Amino acid sequence: MKKLIGGPGTLSGLILRIGQFLFAAASIGTMASSAYFSSFTAYSYLIASMGLQVLWSSGLACLDVYALRFKTHLHNPLLVSLFAVGDW
């Protein structure tokens, strides 16, 4: 499998995951700091989905750190399909 920029287990992939984590956390903070956010169901669902995004991004960032530290490849077709479905 070709080594792609931003792919799993690369430094650029780790940087993208950290950015994804930071933007999701910032969106949670912005939505939660608004007045009366709990009275709108859509905001509650958005905060819940961004919470899942934070967990997903931090988990994959840890996996990228592991792959970079031990120099393993995460280009297994099963893992790549899991990443694609999870990010979708």
C-alpha positions as CSV (number, residue, x, y, z in Angstrom):
1,M,0.0,0.0,0.0
2,K,1.3,3.5,-0.9
3,K,2.3,5.8,1.9
4,L,-0.2,8.7,1.8
5,I,0.3,12.1,3.3
6,G,-2.0,12.3,6.4
7,G,-2.4,8.5,6.5
8,P,-2.5,6.5,9.7
9,G,0.8,6.1,11.4
10,T,2.5,9.1,9.9
11,L,3.6,12.4,11.4
12,S,1.2,14.4,9.2
13,G,-1.6,12.1,10.2
14,L,-0.8,12.8,13.9
15,I,-0.9,16.5,13.3
16,L,-4.2,16.3,11.5
17,R,-5.7,14.2,14.4
18,I,-4.5,16.8,16.9
19,G,-6.1,19.5,14.9
20,Q,-9.3,17.6,14.6
21,F,-9.3,17.1,18.4
22,L,-8.6,20.8,19.0
23,F,-11.4,22.0,16.7
24,A,-13.9,19.6,18.1
25,A,-13.0,20.8,21.7
26,A,-13.3,24.4,20.6
27,S,-16.7,23.8,19.1
28,I,-17.9,22.1,22.3
29,G,-16.6,25.1,24.3
30,T,-18.3,27.6,22.0
31,M,-21.7,25.8,22.0
32,A,-21.6,25.1,25.7
33,S,-20.8,28.7,26.6
34,S,-23.8,30.1,24.7
35,A,-26.8,31.1,26.8
36,Y,-29.8,28.7,26.9
37,F,-28.0,26.1,24.8
38,S,-29.7,23.3,26.7
39,S,-33.2,24.5,25.7
40,F,-32.4,23.6,22.0
41,T,-32.3,19.9,21.2
42,A,-30.0,20.5,18.2
43,Y,-27.3,22.0,20.4
44,S,-27.4,19.0,22.8
45,Y,-27.0,16.6,19.8
46,L,-24.2,18.6,18.4
47,I,-22.4,18.7,21.7
48,A,-22.8,14.9,22.0
49,S,-21.5,14.3,18.5
50,M,-18.5,16.6,19.1
51,G,-17.8,14.7,22.3
52,L,-17.7,11.5,20.3
53,Q,-15.4,13.2,17.8
54,V,-13.0,14.3,20.6
55,L,-12.9,10.7,21.9
56,W,-12.3,9.2,18.4
57,S,-9.6,11.8,17.5
58,S,-7.7,11.3,20.7
59,G,-7.9,7.5,20.4
60,L,-6.5,7.6,16.8
61,A,-3.9,10.2,17.8
62,C,-2.7,7.8,20.5
63,L,-2.6,5.0,17.9
64,D,-0.5,7.3,15.6
65,V,1.9,8.0,18.5
66,Y,2.3,4.3,19.1
67,A,2.9,3.6,15.4
68,L,5.5,6.4,15.2
69,R,7.3,5.4,18.4
70,F,7.6,1.7,17.5
71,K,7.9,2.3,13.8
72,T,5.0,0.0,12.9
73,H,2.8,0.4,9.8
74,L,-1.0,0.8,10.1
75,H,-1.7,0.1,6.5
76,N,-3.6,-3.1,7.2
77,P,-6.7,-3.1,4.9
78,L,-8.9,-3.9,7.9
79,L,-7.5,-1.0,10.0
80,V,-7.8,1.4,7.1
81,S,-11.4,0.5,6.4
82,L,-12.1,0.9,10.2
83,F,-10.5,4.4,10.0
84,A,-12.6,5.3,6.9
85,V,-15.9,4.2,8.4
86,G,-15.1,5.9,11.8
87,D,-14.2,9.2,10.2
88,W,-17.2,9.0,7.9
